[in-house]
Amino acid sequence: MAAGPYNYSYIFKYIIIGDMGVGKSCLLHQFTEKKFMADCPHTIGVEFGTRIIEVSGQKIKLQIWDTAGQERFRAVTRSYYRGAAGALMVYDITRRSTYNHLSSWLTDARNLTNPNTVTTNDALTNPNTVIFLIGNKCDLEAQRDVTFEEAQQFADENGLMFVEASAKTGNNVEEAFLETAKKIYQNIQDGSLDLNAAESGVQHKPSQQGGRATTLTAQASTAKENCSC
């Protein structure tokens, strides 16, 4: 656990999206609590979880919004897409219908997270939101209805990161959340994600360790204070 509530350098906003029953809440619970919820109720609206991780020596707080997959809640959940730095898009490998709906979820993720950004199928044109595709329930291999290869092809064609995972066993759950954070942090470091943008999905809280933690906003503020004009 962190020594204090602000013992981190960044806050990243995540959303988890996908059809009802694919295991979104179970993935969140496995990541934040290291436990599997066997009888997880369907999410009504949105649920929320947090966890502090470390990437490249920087402590990062993940704020994770778990959205309902039912169509009747879409109008509510879509408002939570705005300004998400990371989107975990989940389908169930044992239910092809959940895989077939991925294109619709991907369109929403790209259009609603940063509505002022012009996007195409090339994810590199919209680096503000990192989208990670998760094929959940890989522990149910005997019931598989979607092959790994076709999902990997979908991910490659749409510029997504991809992994099959199991909220039940915990297999690859950490990887999905952490690799998303690493990509977001990389986008910050190479300048493709503007921390000053209102909808970047990232907040910066410089740690007491100093070093490279100063943001452009802090630099601008300091320059203004030192200005004698």
DOLOSE-419087 format. One line per field, with one value per atom (N, C-alpha, C): x, y, z. Coordinates in nm, 4 decimals, always signed. Each point is the difference from the previous one (the first is absolute). Layout:
BEGIN
px <- c(X, ...) $
py <- c(Y, ...) $
pz <- c(Z, ...) $
//
This chain:
BEGIN
px <- c(+0.0836, -0.0836, +0.0878, -0.0535, +0.0749, +0.0077, +0.1073, +0.0192, -0.1054, -0.0519, -0.1005, -0.0868, -0.1115, -0.0946, +0.0551, +0.1083, +0.0540, +0.1402, +0.0325, +0.1329, +0.0057, -0.0256, +0.0082, +0.0233, +0.0519, +0.0349, -0.1070, -0.0757, -0.1014, -0.1293, -0.1092, -0.1289, -0.0382, -0.0289, -0.0476, -0.1455, -0.0850, -0.1393, -0.0169, -0.0589, -0.0310, -0.1505, -0.0460, -0.1368, +0.0077, -0.0955, -0.0120, -0.1321, +0.0057, -0.1189, -0.0171, -0.1207, -0.0301, -0.1403, -0.0451, -0.1355, -0.0245, -0.1261, -0.0392, +0.0461, +0.0530, +0.0354, +0.1357, +0.0818, +0.1320, +0.1029, -0.0346, +0.0905, +0.0741, -0.0546, +0.0672, +0.0192, -0.1059, +0.0086, +0.0925, -0.0004, +0.0876, +0.1469, +0.0282, +0.1369, +0.0445, -0.0880, +0.0321, +0.0255, -0.0867, +0.0139, +0.1269, +0.0327, +0.1212, +0.1236, -0.0035, +0.1146, +0.0163, -0.1108, +0.0087, +0.0028, -0.0670, -0.0123, +0.0702, +0.0489, +0.0639, -0.0960, -0.1273, -0.1013, -0.0933, -0.0599, -0.0983, -0.1390, -0.0909, -0.1388, -0.0786, -0.0334, -0.0666, -0.1406, -0.0723, -0.1377, -0.0099, +0.0732, +0.0051, -0.1289, -0.0713, -0.1230, +0.0324, -0.0943, +0.0207, +0.0073, +0.0914, +0.0179, -0.1189, -0.0474, -0.1053, +0.0663, +0.0066, +0.0671, +0.1503, +0.0676, +0.1454, +0.0433, +0.1134, +0.0648, +0.1417, +0.0681, +0.1271, +0.0997, +0.1255, +0.1062, +0.1308, +0.0919, +0.1297, +0.1111, +0.1185, +0.1190, +0.1229, +0.0984, +0.1262, +0.1004, +0.0580, +0.0997, +0.1291, +0.1022, +0.1264, +0.0430, +0.0339, +0.0485, +0.1255, +0.1090, +0.1270, +0.0378, -0.0226, +0.0372, -0.0995, -0.1074, -0.1016, -0.1233, -0.0499, -0.1238, -0.1187, -0.0915, -0.1147, -0.1280, -0.0947, -0.1299, -0.0952, -0.0527, -0.0989, -0.1397, -0.0763, -0.1419, -0.0792, -0.0671, -0.0585, -0.1519, -0.0629, -0.1461, -0.0492, -0.0746, -0.0562, -0.1410, -0.0233, -0.1290, -0.0922, -0.1288, -0.1002, -0.0020, -0.0213, -0.0017, -0.1379, -0.1032, -0.1357, -0.0325, -0.0685, -0.0309, -0.0781, -0.0871, -0.0837, +0.0794, +0.1260, +0.0835, +0.1025, -0.0002, +0.1044, +0.0004, -0.1176, -0.0073, +0.0690, -0.0099, +0.0641, +0.1495, +0.0369, +0.1412, +0.0856, -0.0574, +0.0787, +0.0596, -0.0656, +0.0528, +0.1302, +0.0261, +0.1225, +0.1190, -0.0253, +0.1090, +0.0907, -0.0606, +0.0696, +0.1272, +0.1096, +0.1252, +0.0652, -0.0312, +0.0639, +0.1356, +0.1029, +0.1336, +0.0148, -0.0737, +0.0078, -0.1381, -0.0209, -0.1279, +0.0288, -0.0541, +0.0112, -0.1287, +0.0099, -0.1163, -0.0064, -0.1064, -0.0060, -0.1063, +0.0359, -0.0981, +0.0200, -0.0961, +0.0015, +0.0371, +0.1097, +0.0453, -0.0970, -0.0959, -0.0978, -0.1311, -0.0114, -0.1230, +0.0346, -0.0182, +0.0379, -0.0747, -0.1207, -0.0763, +0.0724, +0.0682, +0.0715, +0.1211, +0.0558, +0.1118, -0.0506, -0.1143, -0.0559, -0.0372, -0.0212, -0.0387, +0.1204, +0.1197, +0.1192, +0.0145, -0.0367, +0.0145, -0.0830, -0.1190, -0.0855, +0.0613, +0.0529, +0.0646, +0.1247, +0.0734, +0.1210, -0.0340, -0.1050, -0.0432, -0.0355, -0.0751, -0.0344, +0.1248, +0.0926, +0.1212, +0.0795, +0.0101, +0.0796, -0.0716, -0.1316, -0.0751, -0.0346, -0.0135, -0.0514, +0.1073, +0.1150, +0.1022, +0.0637, +0.0241, +0.0563, -0.0780, -0.1199, -0.0892, +0.0538, +0.0989, +0.0544, +0.1172, +0.0370, +0.1118, -0.0506, +0.0554, -0.0366, +0.0727, -0.0752, +0.0610, -0.0304, +0.0827, -0.0238, +0.0221, +0.0056, +0.0256, +0.1419, +0.0868, +0.1381, +0.0058, +0.0237, -0.0013, +0.1050, +0.1050, +0.1072, -0.0473, -0.1128, -0.0512, -0.0754, -0.0285, -0.0684, +0.0703, +0.1206, +0.0778, -0.0511, -0.0998, -0.0460, -0.0674, -0.0574, -0.0639, +0.0646, +0.0563, +0.0595, -0.1083, -0.0259, -0.1059, +0.0612, -0.0379, +0.0535, -0.1147, +0.0118, -0.1024, +0.0274, -0.1019, +0.0137, -0.1028, +0.0489, -0.0874, -0.0096, -0.1083, -0.0118, -0.0520, +0.0194, -0.0448, +0.0824, +0.1309, +0.0847, +0.0181, -0.0498, +0.0028, -0.1048, -0.0937, -0.1060, +0.0341, +0.1161, +0.0500, -0.0942, -0.0593, -0.0885, -0.1251, -0.0354, -0.1193, +0.0338, +0.1247, +0.0455, -0.0845, -0.0393, -0.0786, +0.0681, +0.1096, +0.0768, +0.1470, +0.0650, +0.1397, +0.0914, +0.1134, +0.0997, +0.0466, +0.0191, +0.0560, -0.0904, -0.1318, -0.0874, -0.0101, +0.0051, -0.0016, +0.1302, +0.1112, +0.1283, +0.0006, -0.0604, -0.0091, -0.0841, -0.1124, -0.0838, +0.0792, +0.0765, +0.0809, +0.1055, +0.0673, +0.1048, -0.0575, -0.1146, -0.0617, -0.0456, -0.0279, -0.0514, +0.1006, +0.1241, +0.1038, -0.0185, -0.0526, -0.0263, +0.1019, +0.0259, +0.0706, -0.1010, +0.0460, -0.0940, +0.0595, -0.0859, +0.0383, -0.1268, +0.0114, -0.1078, +0.0280, -0.1035, +0.0164, -0.1103, +0.0160, -0.1028, -0.0167, -0.1171, -0.0282, -0.0071, -0.0303, -0.0126, +0.1356, +0.0942, +0.1328, +0.0978, -0.0327, +0.0908, +0.1004, -0.0035, +0.0951, -0.0094, +0.1117, +0.0149, -0.0834, -0.0650, -0.0786, +0.0934, +0.1041, +0.0987, +0.0594, +0.0350, +0.0654, -0.0850, -0.1291, -0.0878, -0.0012, -0.0177, -0.0057, +0.1363, +0.1059, +0.1332, +0.0541, -0.0205, +0.0497, -0.0704, -0.1274, -0.0723, +0.0646, +0.0323, +0.0633, +0.1385, +0.0741, +0.1345, -0.0089, -0.0998, -0.0164, -0.0404, -0.0882, -0.0399, +0.1213, +0.0779, +0.1195, +0.0998, +0.0133, +0.0883, -0.0470, -0.1312, -0.0555, +0.0270, +0.0022, +0.0345, +0.1457, +0.0857, +0.1438, +0.0398, -0.0647, +0.0402, -0.0759, -0.0877, -0.0675, -0.1251, -0.0422, -0.1195, -0.1286, +0.0096, -0.1151, +0.0251, -0.0832, +0.0148, -0.0684, +0.0791, -0.0572, -0.0834, +0.0207, -0.0769, -0.1383, -0.0203, -0.1312, -0.1035, -0.1153, -0.1034, -0.0482, +0.0077, -0.0537, +0.1091, +0.1181, +0.1099, -0.0210, -0.0824, -0.0218, +0.1117, +0.0912, +0.1145, +0.0095, +0.0169, +0.0311, +0.1389, +0.0741, +0.1374, +0.0108, +0.0550, +0.0243, +0.1473, +0.0840, +0.1440, +0.0310, +0.0815, +0.0385, +0.1075, +0.0250, +0.1000, +0.1419, +0.0115, +0.1321, +0.0577, -0.0865, +0.0499, +0.0371, +0.1124, +0.0489, -0.0846, -0.0454, -0.0691, -0.1491, -0.0416, -0.1428, -0.0675, +0.0775, -0.0598, -0.0742, -0.1223, -0.0795, +0.0127, -0.0490, +0.0005, -0.0856, -0.1084, -0.0872, +0.0741, +0.0719, +0.0760, +0.1084, +0.0647, +0.1048, -0.0575, -0.1168, -0.0632, -0.0410, -0.0513, -0.0412, +0.1188, +0.1109, +0.1205, +0.0510, -0.0026, +0.0487, -0.0851, -0.1326, -0.0893, +0.0268, +0.0252, +0.0266, +0.1299, +0.0971, +0.1295, +0.0026, -0.1063, -0.0032, -0.0229, +0.0806, -0.0112, -0.0772, -0.0542, -0.0719, -0.1416) $
py <- c(-0.1191, +0.1191, +0.1250, +0.1096, +0.1240, +0.0587, +0.0779, +0.0600, +0.1060, +0.0620, +0.1030, +0.0074, +0.0750, +0.0043, +0.0654, +0.0791, +0.0693, -0.0476, -0.1221, -0.0537, -0.0610, +0.0839, -0.0437, +0.1233, -0.0245, +0.1101, +0.0292, -0.1020, +0.0176, -0.0694, +0.0498, -0.0693, -0.0290, -0.1271, -0.0391, -0.0431, +0.0523, -0.0417, -0.1146, -0.1112, -0.1164, -0.0176, -0.0559, -0.0513, -0.1460, -0.0798, -0.1391, -0.0115, -0.0460, -0.0035, -0.1388, -0.0293, -0.1288, -0.0453, -0.1052, -0.0515, -0.0442, -0.0106, -0.0501, -0.1448, -0.0311, -0.1370, -0.0473, +0.0904, -0.0428, -0.0079, +0.0559, -0.0082, +0.1281, +0.1132, +0.1284, +0.0265, -0.0162, +0.0245, -0.1001, -0.1227, -0.1022, +0.0308, +0.0526, +0.0412, +0.1130, +0.0979, +0.1111, -0.0490, -0.0880, -0.0507, -0.0840, -0.0780, -0.0808, +0.0896, +0.1091, +0.0908, +0.0798, +0.0488, +0.0867, -0.0755, -0.1181, -0.0727, -0.1358, -0.0424, -0.1326, -0.1126, +0.0202, -0.1001, -0.0173, -0.1187, -0.0268, -0.0010, +0.0753, +0.0012, -0.1010, -0.1126, -0.1079, +0.0383, +0.0727, +0.0383, +0.1513, +0.0540, +0.1449, +0.0510, +0.0913, +0.0533, +0.0908, +0.0129, +0.0889, +0.1449, +0.0751, +0.1393, +0.0834, +0.0866, +0.0953, +0.1372, +0.0516, +0.1281, -0.0191, +0.0465, -0.0146, -0.0371, -0.0665, -0.0245, +0.0541, +0.0080, +0.0715, -0.0738, -0.0004, -0.0610, +0.0731, -0.0101, +0.0645, -0.0939, +0.0254, -0.0705, +0.0793, +0.0037, +0.0676, -0.1031, +0.0274, -0.0877, +0.0774, -0.0658, +0.0677, -0.0295, +0.1059, -0.0106, +0.0847, -0.0619, +0.0710, +0.0848, -0.0559, +0.0702, +0.1056, +0.0200, +0.0987, -0.0704, +0.0477, -0.0552, +0.0655, -0.0840, +0.0470, -0.0551, +0.0888, -0.0416, -0.0214, -0.1201, -0.0295, +0.0204, +0.0859, +0.0178, -0.0720, -0.1081, -0.0913, +0.0013, +0.0375, +0.0051, -0.1220, -0.0837, -0.1232, +0.0297, -0.0062, +0.0411, -0.1188, +0.0248, -0.1040, -0.0315, -0.1284, -0.0403, -0.0014, +0.0162, -0.0053, +0.1257, -0.0189, +0.1105, +0.1113, -0.0373, +0.1015, +0.0951, -0.0361, +0.0886, +0.0772, -0.0232, +0.0581, +0.1534, +0.0608, +0.1461, +0.0547, -0.0752, +0.0421, -0.0271, -0.1205, -0.0385, +0.0760, +0.0426, +0.0708, +0.1290, +0.0605, +0.1240, -0.0226, -0.1243, -0.0301, -0.0272, -0.0107, -0.0219, +0.1230, +0.1166, +0.1253, +0.0134, +0.0252, +0.0240, -0.1237, -0.1184, -0.1220, -0.0171, -0.0233, -0.0234, -0.1432, -0.0921, -0.1407, -0.0611, -0.0883, -0.0710, -0.1489, -0.0788, -0.1446, -0.0521, -0.0545, -0.0458, -0.1527, -0.0508, -0.1403, -0.0766, -0.1219, -0.0931, -0.1348, -0.0889, -0.1334, -0.1003, -0.0722, -0.0916, -0.1152, -0.0196, -0.1089, +0.0477, +0.1292, +0.0556, +0.0881, -0.0542, +0.0724, +0.1322, +0.0080, +0.1244, +0.1165, -0.0263, +0.1080, +0.0453, -0.0915, +0.0344, +0.0779, -0.0401, +0.0665, +0.1449, +0.0349, +0.1366, +0.0916, -0.0518, +0.0791, +0.1252, -0.0099, +0.1164, +0.1175, -0.0300, +0.1054, +0.0619, -0.0846, +0.0508, +0.0821, -0.0450, +0.0718, +0.1365, +0.0067, +0.1288, +0.0974, -0.0470, +0.0852, +0.0461, -0.0928, +0.0335, +0.1092, -0.0100, +0.0984, +0.1328, -0.0044, +0.1229, +0.0771, -0.0711, +0.0646, +0.0344, -0.0685, +0.0289, +0.1359, +0.0320, +0.1304, +0.0533, +0.0524, +0.0382, +0.1093, +0.0758, +0.1079, -0.0460, -0.1299, -0.0537, -0.0720, +0.0348, -0.0678, -0.1335, -0.1083, -0.1324, -0.0767, -0.1008, -0.0947, -0.1375, -0.1010, -0.1349, -0.0173, +0.0948, -0.0053, +0.0574, -0.0850, +0.0450, +0.1056, +0.0050, +0.0961, +0.1430, +0.0202, +0.1337, +0.0500, -0.0890, +0.0387, -0.0638, +0.0507, -0.0621, +0.0322, +0.0913, +0.0408, -0.1123, -0.0973, -0.1124, -0.1305, -0.0720, -0.1304, -0.1054, -0.0781, -0.1003, -0.1395, -0.0766, -0.1352, -0.0993, -0.0936, -0.1014, -0.1208, -0.0429, -0.1145, -0.1069, -0.1200, -0.1149, -0.0713, +0.0222, -0.0538, -0.1450, -0.0663, -0.1377, -0.1033, +0.0262, -0.0954, -0.1298, -0.0040, -0.1240, -0.0992, +0.0494, -0.0867, -0.0431, -0.0559, -0.0373, -0.0965, -0.0923, -0.0995, +0.0630, +0.1199, +0.0681, +0.1126, +0.0081, +0.1097, +0.0102, +0.1240, +0.0268, +0.1022, +0.0614, +0.0985, -0.0395, -0.0171, -0.0427, +0.1156, -0.0345, +0.1008, +0.0724, -0.0739, +0.0556, +0.1066, -0.0240, +0.0999, +0.1262, -0.0164, +0.1173, +0.0779, -0.0708, +0.0663, +0.0779, -0.0571, +0.0687, +0.1267, -0.0086, +0.1182, +0.1085, -0.0407, +0.0956, +0.0644, -0.0811, +0.0523, +0.0972, -0.0345, +0.0851, +0.1346, +0.0031, +0.1228, +0.0672, -0.0471, +0.0631, -0.0145, -0.1151, -0.0223, -0.0961, +0.0149, -0.1031, -0.1079, -0.1242, -0.1100, -0.1087, -0.0559, -0.1165, -0.0767, -0.1307, -0.0780, -0.0126, +0.0117, +0.0024, -0.0797, -0.0189, -0.0661, +0.0741, +0.0594, +0.0662, -0.1019, -0.1247, -0.1045, -0.0421, -0.0291, -0.0458, +0.1149, +0.1164, +0.1138, +0.0033, -0.0994, -0.0075, +0.1231, +0.0704, +0.1159, +0.1221, -0.0014, +0.1162, +0.1170, -0.0286, +0.1039, +0.0574, -0.0875, +0.0433, +0.1015, -0.0275, +0.0890, +0.1408, +0.0100, +0.1306, +0.0700, -0.0761, +0.0598, +0.0391, -0.0832, +0.0333, +0.1232, +0.0157, +0.1211, +0.1226, -0.0094, +0.1115, +0.0301, -0.1033, +0.0202, +0.0745, -0.0351, +0.0678, +0.1450, +0.0266, +0.1386, +0.0800, -0.0593, +0.0688, +0.0254, -0.0958, +0.0181, +0.1166, +0.0120, +0.1104, +0.1341, +0.0015, +0.1234, +0.0342, -0.1003, +0.0221, +0.0453, -0.0553, +0.0385, +0.1219, +0.0553, +0.1241, -0.0151, -0.1218, -0.0188, +0.0165, +0.0020, +0.0266, +0.1302, +0.0979, +0.1333, +0.0055, +0.0114, +0.0036, +0.1248, +0.1025, +0.1237, -0.0097, -0.1005, -0.0166, -0.0389, +0.0638, -0.0230, -0.1443, -0.0676, -0.1359, -0.1048, +0.0259, -0.0958, -0.1263, +0.0104, -0.1150, -0.0208, +0.0967, -0.0103, +0.1254, -0.0185, +0.1110, -0.0230, +0.1082, -0.0112, +0.0593, -0.0781, +0.0464, -0.0234, +0.1031, -0.0190, -0.0556, -0.1037, -0.0596, +0.0844, -0.0250, +0.0759, -0.0362, -0.1063, -0.0409, +0.0930, +0.0835, +0.0958, -0.0674, +0.0439, -0.0597, +0.0419, -0.0980, +0.0283, +0.0179, +0.0183, +0.0035, +0.1313, +0.1055, +0.1286, -0.0038, +0.0494, +0.0005, +0.1337, +0.0013, +0.1243, +0.1050, -0.0460, +0.0935, +0.0642, -0.0808, +0.0527, +0.0947, -0.0336, +0.0868, +0.1342, -0.0039, +0.1227, +0.0865, -0.0667, +0.0722, +0.0677, -0.0732, +0.0551, +0.1196, -0.0115, +0.1077, +0.1251, -0.0216, +0.1144, +0.0686, -0.0794, +0.0570, +0.0806, -0.0473, +0.0673, +0.1186, +0.0156, +0.1091, +0.1327, +0.1016, +0.1312, +0.0984, -0.0473, +0.0902, +0.0247) $
pz <- c(+0.0000, +0.0000, +0.0000, -0.0557, -0.0029, +0.1398, +0.0229, +0.1312, +0.0270, -0.1034, +0.0158, -0.1233, +0.0062, -0.1109, -0.1260, +0.0131, -0.1170, -0.0342, +0.0383, -0.0266, -0.1399, -0.0999, -0.1388, -0.0874, -0.1191, -0.0892, -0.1043, -0.0382, -0.1042, +0.0395, -0.0598, +0.0039, -0.1440, -0.0296, -0.1320, +0.0109, -0.0867, -0.0033, -0.0987, +0.0477, -0.0837, -0.0072, -0.1117, -0.0077, -0.0445, +0.0452, -0.0442, -0.0736, -0.1260, -0.0837, -0.0628, -0.0431, -0.0616, +0.0352, -0.0649, +0.0201, +0.1447, +0.0342, +0.1313, +0.0168, +0.1171, +0.0338, -0.0490, -0.0562, -0.0484, +0.1126, +0.1167, +0.1146, +0.0307, -0.0380, +0.0239, +0.1489, +0.0782, +0.1447, +0.0672, -0.0487, +0.0570, -0.0279, -0.1182, -0.0320, +0.0925, +0.0198, +0.0885, +0.1416, +0.0502, +0.1359, +0.0142, -0.0998, +0.0041, +0.0036, -0.0765, -0.0048, +0.1282, +0.0556, +0.1173, +0.1319, +0.0043, +0.1260, -0.0004, -0.1174, -0.0132, +0.0382, -0.0310, +0.0312, -0.1188, -0.0096, -0.1042, +0.0609, -0.0603, +0.0453, -0.0824, +0.0611, -0.0735, -0.0439, +0.0841, -0.0321, -0.0117, -0.0957, -0.0171, -0.0651, +0.0645, -0.0602, -0.1174, -0.0924, -0.1135, +0.0480, -0.0581, +0.0379, -0.0458, +0.0887, -0.0329, -0.0108, -0.1214, -0.0201, -0.0024, +0.1049, +0.0070, +0.1415, +0.0096, +0.1274, -0.0089, +0.1140, +0.0047, +0.0873, -0.0419, +0.0787, -0.0222, +0.0940, -0.0134, +0.0446, -0.0512, +0.0462, -0.0411, +0.0874, -0.0310, -0.0498, -0.1157, -0.0600, -0.0198, -0.0510, -0.0282, -0.1426, -0.0722, -0.1376, -0.0138, -0.0377, -0.0205, +0.1212, +0.1188, +0.1223, +0.0455, -0.0769, +0.0354, +0.0551, +0.1131, +0.0546, -0.0698, -0.0460, -0.0769, +0.0612, +0.0232, +0.0519, -0.1170, -0.0110, -0.1028, +0.0555, -0.0644, +0.0325, -0.1082, +0.0371, -0.0979, +0.0090, -0.1108, -0.0075, -0.0767, +0.0685, -0.0557, -0.0467, -0.1313, -0.0551, -0.0274, +0.0118, -0.0273, -0.1486, -0.0329, -0.1398, -0.0629, +0.0812, -0.0521, -0.0808, -0.1112, -0.0902, +0.0702, +0.0936, +0.0650, +0.0881, +0.0313, +0.0802, -0.0846, -0.1316, -0.0839, +0.0047, +0.0061, +0.0042, +0.1248, +0.1101, +0.1252, -0.0045, -0.0421, +0.0066, -0.0997, -0.1124, -0.1011, +0.0544, +0.0989, +0.0564, +0.0749, +0.0402, +0.0740, -0.0926, -0.1299, -0.0943, -0.0104, +0.0125, -0.0286, +0.0850, -0.0659, +0.0695, +0.0583, -0.0530, +0.0489, -0.0677, +0.0799, -0.0556, -0.0474, +0.0639, -0.0373, -0.0057, -0.0972, -0.0119, -0.0141, +0.0915, -0.0080, -0.0620, -0.1197, -0.0753, +0.0094, +0.0624, +0.0394, -0.0783, -0.0419, -0.0544, +0.0678, -0.0175, +0.0607, -0.1088, +0.0175, -0.1052, -0.0228, +0.0915, -0.0157, -0.0621, -0.0292, -0.0573, -0.1190, -0.1181, -0.1217, -0.0148, +0.0485, -0.0135, +0.0665, +0.1103, +0.0693, -0.0806, -0.0776, -0.0886, -0.1207, -0.0514, -0.1181, +0.0269, +0.1237, +0.0353, +0.0255, -0.0129, +0.0330, -0.0861, -0.1263, -0.0882, +0.0505, +0.0511, +0.0540, +0.1249, +0.0881, +0.1221, -0.0357, -0.1002, -0.0400, -0.0571, -0.0778, -0.0560, +0.1109, +0.0997, +0.1137, +0.0739, +0.0227, +0.0748, -0.0700, -0.1308, -0.0735, -0.0186, -0.0136, -0.0249, +0.1262, +0.1129, +0.1208, +0.1026, -0.0027, +0.1011, -0.0239, -0.1259, -0.0366, -0.1194, +0.0232, -0.1095, -0.0908, +0.0485, -0.0824, -0.0850, +0.0121, -0.0756, -0.1234, -0.1157, -0.1236, -0.0045, -0.0184, +0.0022, -0.1264, -0.0262, -0.1075, +0.0580, -0.0843, +0.0485, +0.0508, -0.0334, +0.0472, +0.1395, +0.0996, +0.1396, +0.0263, -0.0835, +0.0234, -0.0196, -0.0697, -0.0200, +0.1226, +0.0944, +0.1227, +0.1189, +0.0322, +0.1067, +0.1391, +0.0092, +0.1321, +0.0764, -0.0696, +0.0674, -0.0447, +0.0944, -0.0283, +0.0188, -0.1027, +0.0049, +0.0032, +0.1007, +0.0195, -0.0116, -0.0933, -0.0207, +0.0887, +0.0748, +0.0909, -0.0354, -0.0309, -0.0167, +0.1338, +0.0726, +0.1360, -0.0019, +0.1125, +0.0251, -0.0781, -0.0130, -0.0716, +0.0789, +0.1251, +0.0775, -0.0506, -0.0817, -0.0537, -0.1425, -0.0171, -0.1322, -0.0720, +0.0724, -0.0616, -0.0599, +0.0462, -0.0491, -0.0982, -0.0418, -0.0864, -0.1270, -0.0322, -0.1200, -0.0912, +0.0511, -0.0764, +0.0081, -0.1129, +0.0024, +0.0385, +0.0553, +0.0346, -0.1253, -0.1085, -0.1225, -0.0621, -0.0015, -0.0618, +0.0862, +0.1311, +0.0870, -0.0138, -0.0129, -0.0193, -0.1312, -0.1033, -0.1287, +0.0121, +0.0723, +0.0220, +0.0726, +0.1009, +0.0756, -0.0897, -0.0804, -0.0880, -0.1023, -0.0564, -0.1019, +0.0568, +0.1292, +0.0624, +0.0928, -0.0024, +0.0800, +0.1495, +0.0433, +0.1418, +0.0594, +0.1283, +0.0729, +0.0353, +0.0152, +0.0205, +0.0875, +0.0843, +0.0793, +0.0365, +0.0136, +0.0590, +0.1482, +0.0804, +0.1453, +0.0677, +0.1300, +0.0799, +0.1312, +0.0189, +0.1268, +0.1129, -0.0345, +0.1021, +0.0543, -0.0892, +0.0434, +0.0200, -0.0570, +0.0073, -0.1134, -0.0880, -0.1098, -0.0906, -0.0150, -0.0887, +0.0384, +0.1142, +0.0426, +0.0326, +0.0770, +0.0323, -0.1280, -0.0915, -0.1236, -0.0750, -0.0113, -0.0751, +0.0587, +0.1305, +0.0640, -0.0021, +0.0255, +0.0090, -0.1367, -0.1011, -0.1332, -0.0557, +0.0335, -0.0396, +0.0630, +0.1285, +0.0698, -0.0573, -0.0336, -0.0580, -0.1324, -0.0817, -0.1282, +0.0199, +0.0952, +0.0289, +0.0459, +0.0899, +0.0509, -0.1134, -0.0899, -0.1150, -0.0861, -0.0187, -0.0777, +0.0663, +0.1332, +0.0731, -0.0242, +0.0123, -0.0125, -0.1398, -0.1034, -0.1353, -0.0527, +0.0842, -0.0349, -0.0842, -0.0284, -0.0824, +0.0797, +0.1317, +0.0855, +0.0748, -0.0248, +0.0577, +0.1359, +0.1062, +0.1349, +0.0233, -0.0805, +0.0176, -0.0627, -0.0837, -0.0630, +0.1049, -0.0065, +0.1016, +0.0024, -0.1137, -0.0099, -0.0195, +0.0539, -0.0159, +0.0823, +0.1060, +0.0873, +0.0999, +0.0078, +0.0909, +0.0845, +0.1300, +0.0909, +0.0551, +0.0146, +0.0491, +0.1392, +0.0926, +0.1363, +0.0296, -0.0180, +0.0200, +0.1381, +0.0043, +0.1278, +0.0649, +0.1280, +0.0733, -0.0410, -0.0833, -0.0425, -0.1044, -0.0608, -0.0968, -0.1298, -0.0561, -0.1240, -0.1178, -0.0800, -0.1231, +0.0209, +0.1236, +0.0286, -0.0367, -0.0305, -0.0296, -0.1321, -0.0007, -0.1223, -0.0712, -0.1242, -0.0756, +0.0690, +0.0623, +0.0711, +0.1165, +0.0765, +0.1132, -0.0472, -0.1106, -0.0537, -0.0410, -0.0652, -0.0450, +0.1186, +0.1059, +0.1198, +0.0665, +0.0080, +0.0610, -0.0790, -0.1329, -0.0836, +0.0192, +0.0155, +0.0187, +0.1331, +0.1045, +0.1316, +0.0016, -0.0788, -0.0020, -0.0940, -0.0768, -0.0992, +0.0713, -0.0328, +0.0650, -0.0839, -0.1167, -0.0876, +0.0479) $
//
